[in-house]
Amino acid sequence: MIEIPEFKNQELRQQALTHRSYINENPAKGDNESLEFLGDAVLGFLVGELIYKRYKEKYHFTPRELTRLRSALVNEEQLAKLATQLGIGQLMRLGRGAEKDNGRQSPALLSDTFEAIIGAYFLDSGIVPLRAFIKKLFIPVADDIAFPGTKNNPQRFNLVDFKSLFQEWALFKFRENPQYESYESNDGKDSDNVKKFTAVVRVKGKLYGVGEGKRKQKAEKRAAEKALKEVGLI
């Protein structure tokens, strides 16, 4: 069983597990938003490196296939599953409101906290131990996604580009491209809060999905993923 790695700096680990709702109600040094921002960037790099070496060099995946695989590995749903596997939901420090709203089961909070743990472990121990942890955690998942239809995982979807797949659906259904709108949505109270973006996707004026992310592109991908769930394609 894979667990959260050991930290030399326990305060840094605690900060990574602290949601801003907890800070609003309890004395604490800081929440995990900046660590989440760092973790998102470091995770994208290390997962990209991992799949390039494993699937480009060995199996000759195309750049498009690598991009789709990376998107499938770092989307909100997948990171939430990994967070649950690591027991992060039980360890998060949440405010009363977030607790009441089932924050410990929220895919958004779980995935964000997972990214914060990645950022904190990078600061705590450096790139080499983090790379080893990422490989141990992600290789089994990546293999399942990259090679669907095996006896161990017969129902997994193939490499999905969420925006492209939703565009194909919209063109087939309505002969129109989806329309995305993105805007900055930082609702935090501290001036140091990291920027967040919200994206919405519509077809013929109807709203199909809403997503959030540290970048506009990530928010749009999450919106497309929600839209695909809404129309029953994933």
C-alpha positions, 0 to 999 in steps of 0.5 A: 500500500502506497502512503504519503511520503515521510516529511522532514518538515512536519509543519510543511506537511500540515500546511499542505493538508490545510484548506483555507476554510480551516484558516478562517476559523482556527489559528494556523500559519497558512493554507495550502493554496500556494503549495497547490500551485507549485504542486500542479506545476511540478506534477505536470513536469514529472508526469510528462517526463514519466510518460515520455520515457515510458511510452514514447521511447518504449512504445513510440506514442505520438505527441498527441497520445502523450498529451491525452495520456497526461491529461487523463492522469492529472485530471481532477477525477484521477487525482481525487482517486489517488488522494483517496488511495493515500488517505488524504481525505481523512487528513485534511484540515477543513472548516466547519462549512467544508466539513458539512458540505462533505469536503472530505469526499469532494473531488475538487478538494481532494485533487487540490490537496493532492497537488499541495502535498506534491508541492510540499514534498518537493520543497521538503525533500527535492526532485529525486525522492518526489520523482520516485514517489510519482513513478510508484504511484502513477505507473500502474494507473498510466499503464491501465489507461494507455493499454485499455482492454486488458484482463485487469481493466477491460472497461477503461476508456482509451486516451481521451482529449476532453475538449476534442471529444466534446467538440466532436459531440457538439459538431455531430449533435448541433453542427456547432463548436462549443463556446468557452468563457473563462474569467478570474475567480479568486474569491479568497480574502488574502492578497497573496492568494493564487489566481484561479480561473473558472471556465464555462462551456456552452453549445447553442447557448446552453450551459454544459460544464463548469471547471476551475483551474490555476490556468485558463487551459486547465479550467477549460479542460475541466469544463469539457470533462464535466460536459462529457459527463453531463451528456453521458460520454464518460 
